Amino acid sequence: MKKIVFVVLIMFSGTVFSQEINRIIVDPDLKSDILIGRCNREGLNLPPFATFFKEFYAKYSPDENIIKQLKKKTGDVKILIVLGTWCDDSREQVPAFFKVLDGLKISDSKLEIISVNRKKTAGDVDIAGLNIERVPTFIFYRNNREIGRIVEKPSSTLEKSMLLILSQE
């Protein structure tokens, strides 16, 4: 438990040390570009990732009634997104998730994004303690404690799943 709390504190400390952000590498298995390690929205809007990001962001229409309910529950929440730019579920769900976050006006300071390869490693970012098995994984924290996750695809919609998680506490 102490290890997980320490990992969370490091992730949200705002200090990235010498780690490069939005690092693009050629995945040796896929023979194509992927993001690896820490990234942000700007990285997801770089070629070749911008094509899927813009397409799925434009397609998603969050339920405004759920967004209104969520706004009351997101004040002290921090979110970690672990994704793979090579993954179809990440390509679809991450832009949709950003559309929800934009509707909620969630600050970038409350968000951490880590991109992994097909082996679920993130370059020089150690994510072993996060138990990531499938991507995308959206992890929600309150008071530096995990309160829930959405893995791959939500059971209904992203915003409904978020409301269910954030209403538990």
Secondary structure, DSSP 8 states (H G I E B T S, - for coil): -HHHHHHHHHHTSS--TT--SSEEEEETTTTEEEEEEEE-HHHHTSTTTHHHHHHHHHH----HHHHHHHHTT-TTEEEEEEE-TT-HHHHHHHHHHHHHHHHHT--GGGEEEEE--TTS-BTTB--GGG---SS-EEEEEETTEEEEEEESS-SS-HHHHHHHHHT--
